[in-house]
Amino acid sequence: MKCYQRPARGLLLLGILIFSTQLFAQDLILTAPPREKPEVGKADYGPLADYLTKLFGRKVVYVHPGNWLSFQRDMRDDKYDIIFDGPHFISWRMSHLGHDVVVRLPGTLEFYLIAKKSDTKHNSLSDMIGQDFCGVPPPNLATLSILAAFSNPVRQPVVKGIKGGADAVFKAFQAGECSAAVLRVEYYKKHLPEAERDKLKIIYASTPYPDQAISVSKRVTDREKSLMIQALTVGDGVKATLPIVKRFGGKATHFVPAKSEDYVGARNVLEGVIFGWD
């Protein structure tokens, strides 16, 4: 009868080391919200994935999430490792998934709720209770920033979701599809002609939020985080981020290091909401 022999301690340690190395070397997934078609997403984020693959020495792949429901589900299930998106999502992941925010676009995100000057019924937030306003459907931050201004969900205004971005939102508002509209301050000031702004009034100005940023999961090592911060802000990785910066960064030319404390409270617009996040 053969006796079972316990593996030598050295072989056991070697097996653990090999397993740990394989675990460490797994591919990392880079993604962003599905604001564009997959081929456009590949053009915008593919260069960053390719650069990070070389920087880390392990594969980073860009994955287009397909749609918002998939993006939210997979994010909450912690399937993504490197994500570029808004401060509310980043804050939520920091709190619930242990993400770290590493680099961000400079500046802030602020929003106006506007109405027509000729409209005598809607002059303040209290006038908007139970009324409709045009905005990109939640979980868009602009729309959520308006809903967050009402502490009682029962007394919130009604969102008329408009797909197609700020241009589509403003067009629907002009056509009389809603009583008010939410626009980014930058869009209001820089994209609307003065003659058009003269016909409008600002009902509410939101709290300023830190701009979009990149956060990383626990599967990204401290060394890789440090490499990212250096390379994507002042190093040779800046070139790989240019499609993202040009699209979302306004006059910015590169990412800057992010501070986690700037993002802590932004998750409040997601917590306890009624549109399906929780």
C-alpha positions as CSV (number, residue, x, y, z in Angstrom):
1,M,0.0,0.0,0.0
2,K,1.4,3.4,-1.1
3,C,1.6,6.1,1.5
4,Y,0.6,9.6,0.5
5,Q,3.6,11.9,0.6
6,R,3.1,15.6,1.3
7,P,4.7,17.8,-1.4
8,A,8.0,19.3,-0.4
9,R,7.6,22.8,1.1
10,G,9.7,24.3,-1.8
11,L,7.4,22.8,-4.4
12,L,4.3,24.1,-2.5
13,L,5.8,27.6,-2.4
14,L,6.7,27.4,-6.1
15,G,3.1,26.5,-6.9
16,I,1.8,29.4,-4.9
17,L,4.2,31.8,-6.6
18,I,3.2,30.5,-10.1
19,F,-0.5,30.9,-9.3
20,S,0.1,34.4,-7.9
21,T,2.1,35.4,-11.0
22,Q,-0.7,34.2,-13.2
23,L,-3.3,36.1,-11.2
24,F,-1.2,39.3,-11.3
25,A,-0.6,38.9,-15.1
26,Q,-4.3,38.7,-16.0
27,D,-5.6,41.2,-18.6
28,L,-6.9,44.5,-17.4
29,I,-10.1,45.9,-18.9
30,L,-10.3,49.6,-19.9
31,T,-13.8,51.1,-20.6
32,A,-15.8,54.3,-20.6
33,P,-19.6,55.1,-20.8
34,P,-21.3,54.1,-24.1
35,R,-21.6,57.7,-25.4
36,E,-20.5,56.6,-28.9
37,K,-20.6,53.7,-31.3
38,P,-18.0,50.9,-30.6
39,E,-15.8,52.0,-33.5
40,V,-15.6,55.5,-32.2
41,G,-14.9,54.2,-28.7
42,K,-12.1,52.1,-30.1
43,A,-10.5,55.1,-31.8
44,D,-10.8,57.2,-28.7
45,Y,-9.7,54.7,-26.0
46,G,-7.8,52.1,-28.0
47,P,-4.5,54.2,-28.1
48,L,-4.6,54.4,-24.3
49,A,-5.1,50.7,-23.9
50,D,-2.2,50.0,-26.2
51,Y,0.0,52.4,-24.4
52,L,-0.9,51.0,-20.9
53,T,-0.1,47.5,-22.2
54,K,3.4,48.6,-22.9
55,L,3.7,50.6,-19.7
56,F,2.5,47.8,-17.4
57,G,4.0,44.9,-19.2
58,R,0.6,43.1,-19.2
59,K,-2.3,43.3,-21.5
60,V,-4.8,46.1,-21.2
61,V,-7.9,45.8,-23.5
62,Y,-10.5,48.3,-24.4
63,V,-14.1,47.0,-24.1
64,H,-17.1,49.0,-25.3
65,P,-19.9,48.4,-22.8
66,G,-22.6,48.3,-25.5
67,N,-25.3,50.2,-23.6
68,W,-25.9,52.1,-20.4
69,L,-27.6,49.2,-18.6
70,S,-24.6,46.9,-19.4
71,F,-22.2,49.6,-18.3
72,Q,-23.9,50.1,-15.0
73,R,-24.3,46.4,-14.3
74,D,-20.8,45.4,-15.2
75,M,-19.4,48.4,-13.3
76,R,-21.3,47.4,-10.2
77,D,-20.1,43.8,-10.6
78,D,-16.5,45.1,-10.6
79,K,-15.7,43.8,-14.0
80,Y,-13.8,46.9,-15.1
81,D,-10.2,47.8,-14.1
82,I,-9.6,51.2,-15.7
83,I,-12.6,53.5,-16.3
84,F,-12.8,57.1,-17.6
85,D,-16.1,58.7,-16.6
86,G,-17.9,61.2,-14.5
87,P,-17.2,62.1,-10.8
88,H,-20.4,60.6,-9.5
89,F,-19.5,57.1,-10.8
90,I,-15.9,57.5,-9.6
91,S,-17.1,58.5,-6.2
92,W,-19.4,55.5,-6.0
93,R,-16.7,53.1,-7.0
94,M,-14.3,54.6,-4.5
95,S,-16.9,54.0,-1.8
96,H,-18.2,50.6,-2.8
97,L,-15.5,48.9,-4.9
98,G,-12.3,50.3,-3.5
99,H,-11.3,52.2,-6.6
100,D,-8.6,54.8,-6.6
101,V,-8.9,57.9,-8.8
102,V,-5.5,58.6,-10.5
103,V,-5.7,61.3,-13.1
104,R,-8.4,63.8,-14.1
105,L,-9.2,66.5,-16.6
106,P,-8.6,70.0,-15.1
107,G,-11.6,72.2,-14.3
108,T,-15.1,71.5,-13.0
109,L,-18.5,70.4,-14.2
110,E,-21.2,72.9,-13.4
111,F,-24.8,73.1,-14.7
112,Y,-27.6,75.6,-15.2
113,L,-31.3,74.9,-15.2
114,I,-32.7,77.5,-17.6
115,A,-36.1,78.7,-18.7
116,K,-37.3,81.3,-21.1
117,K,-37.5,84.9,-19.9
118,S,-41.0,85.1,-21.4
119,D,-42.1,82.3,-19.1
120,T,-43.5,83.9,-15.9
121,K,-44.4,80.6,-14.2
122,H,-41.0,79.1,-13.8
123,N,-38.5,81.4,-11.9
124,S,-37.0,79.2,-9.2
125,L,-36.5,75.6,-8.1
126,S,-39.8,75.6,-6.1
127,D,-41.6,76.5,-9.3
128,M,-40.3,73.3,-10.9
129,I,-41.9,70.9,-8.4
130,G,-43.9,68.4,-10.5
131,Q,-42.9,70.3,-13.7
132,D,-40.9,68.8,-16.6
133,F,-37.4,69.7,-17.7
134,C,-35.3,68.5,-20.6
135,G,-32.1,66.7,-20.0
136,V,-30.0,63.8,-21.1
137,P,-31.5,60.7,-19.3
138,P,-30.1,59.6,-15.9
139,P,-27.5,58.6,-14.9
140,N,-26.2,61.7,-16.7
141,L,-24.6,64.0,-14.1
142,A,-26.3,67.2,-15.5
143,T,-29.7,65.8,-15.0
144,L,-28.9,64.2,-11.6
145,S,-27.5,67.5,-10.4
146,I,-30.9,69.1,-10.8
147,L,-32.8,66.2,-9.1
148,A,-30.3,66.3,-6.2
149,A,-31.3,69.9,-5.5
150,F,-34.7,68.5,-4.3
151,S,-34.4,66.8,-0.9
152,N,-37.8,65.2,-1.2
153,P,-38.0,62.8,-4.2
154,V,-41.8,63.2,-4.3
155,R,-41.4,66.9,-4.9
156,Q,-38.8,66.6,-7.7
157,P,-39.5,67.8,-11.3
158,V,-40.1,65.2,-14.0
159,V,-37.2,64.4,-16.4
160,K,-38.0,64.5,-20.1
161,G,-35.1,62.4,-21.3
162,I,-33.5,63.7,-24.5
163,K,-30.9,61.6,-26.3
164,G,-28.2,63.3,-28.4
165,G,-26.4,65.5,-26.0
166,A,-26.7,69.2,-25.2
167,D,-27.6,70.3,-28.7
168,A,-30.6,67.9,-28.7
169,V,-31.6,69.0,-25.2
170,F,-31.6,72.7,-26.2
171,K,-33.4,72.0,-29.4
172,A,-36.2,70.2,-27.6
173,F,-36.4,73.0,-25.0
174,Q,-36.7,75.6,-27.8
175,A,-39.4,73.6,-29.4
176,G,-41.5,73.8,-26.3
177,E,-41.2,70.1,-25.3
178,C,-40.4,71.1,-21.7
179,S,-40.6,74.0,-19.2
180,A,-36.9,74.2,-18.6
181,A,-33.6,72.5,-19.6
182,V,-30.3,71.6,-17.9
183,L,-27.1,72.6,-19.7
184,R,-23.5,72.5,-18.8
185,V,-22.3,76.1,-17.9
186,E,-19.6,75.8,-20.4
187,Y,-22.1,75.0,-23.2
188,Y,-24.4,77.8,-22.1
189,K,-21.6,80.4,-22.1
190,K,-19.6,79.3,-25.1
191,H,-22.0,77.6,-27.5
192,L,-25.1,79.7,-27.2
193,P,-25.0,83.0,-29.0
194,E,-25.4,86.1,-26.8
195,A,-28.7,86.9,-28.6
196,E,-30.0,83.4,-27.6
197,R,-28.8,83.8,-24.0
198,D,-30.7,87.1,-23.8
199,K,-33.9,85.2,-24.2
200,L,-33.1,82.9,-21.3
201,K,-33.0,83.1,-17.5
202,I,-31.1,80.9,-15.1
203,I,-33.3,79.2,-12.5
204,Y,-30.6,77.3,-10.7
205,A,-26.8,76.8,-10.8
206,S,-25.6,73.5,-9.5
207,T,-22.8,72.6,-7.1
208,P,-19.5,72.4,-9.0
209,Y,-18.2,68.9,-9.4
210,P,-14.6,67.9,-10.3
211,D,-14.2,67.0,-14.0
212,Q,-14.1,63.5,-15.5
213,A,-11.3,61.3,-14.5
214,I,-9.8,57.8,-14.6
215,S,-10.2,55.5,-11.7
216,V,-8.6,52.0,-11.3
217,S,-9.6,48.8,-9.5
218,K,-7.8,47.0,-6.8
219,R,-6.3,44.7,-9.5
220,V,-4.1,47.6,-10.6
221,T,-1.0,47.6,-8.5
222,D,0.4,50.6,-6.7
223,R,3.4,50.6,-9.0
224,E,1.1,50.7,-12.0
225,K,-0.9,53.6,-10.5
226,S,2.3,55.5,-10.1
227,L,3.4,54.8,-13.6
228,M,0.0,56.0,-14.9
229,I,0.1,59.3,-13.0
230,Q,3.5,60.1,-14.2
231,A,3.1,59.0,-17.8
232,L,-0.4,60.4,-18.5
233,T,0.3,63.8,-17.0
234,V,3.8,64.8,-18.0
235,G,5.3,61.7,-19.6
236,D,5.2,60.1,-23.1
237,G,1.7,58.7,-22.4
238,V,0.1,62.1,-22.9
239,K,0.0,61.5,-26.6
240,A,-2.1,58.3,-26.1
241,T,-4.7,60.4,-24.2
242,L,-5.1,63.1,-26.7
243,P,-8.3,61.7,-28.4
244,I,-9.9,61.7,-24.9
245,V,-8.6,65.1,-23.9
246,K,-9.6,66.8,-27.2
247,R,-13.1,65.4,-27.0
248,F,-13.9,66.1,-23.3
249,G,-11.3,68.4,-22.0
250,G,-12.1,71.8,-23.6
251,K,-8.9,73.8,-23.8
252,A,-7.0,71.3,-21.7
253,T,-3.9,69.7,-23.2
254,H,-3.4,66.8,-20.8
255,F,-4.6,65.0,-17.7
256,V,-3.5,66.2,-14.2
257,P,-3.0,64.2,-11.0
258,A,-6.3,63.6,-9.2
259,K,-7.0,64.0,-5.4
260,S,-9.4,61.4,-4.0
261,E,-10.9,63.9,-1.5
262,D,-12.3,66.0,-4.4
263,Y,-14.5,63.1,-5.5
264,V,-15.8,61.8,-2.2
265,G,-19.2,63.4,-2.1
266,A,-20.2,63.2,-5.7
267,R,-21.7,59.7,-5.3
268,N,-24.6,61.3,-3.3
269,V,-26.5,62.0,-6.6
270,L,-26.6,58.2,-7.2
271,E,-27.3,57.0,-3.7
272,G,-31.0,56.3,-2.9
273,V,-32.2,57.5,-6.3
274,I,-35.4,56.1,-7.9
275,F,-34.4,55.7,-11.5
276,G,-32.9,52.2,-11.0
277,W,-29.3,52.6,-9.8
278,D,-29.9,51.2,-6.3
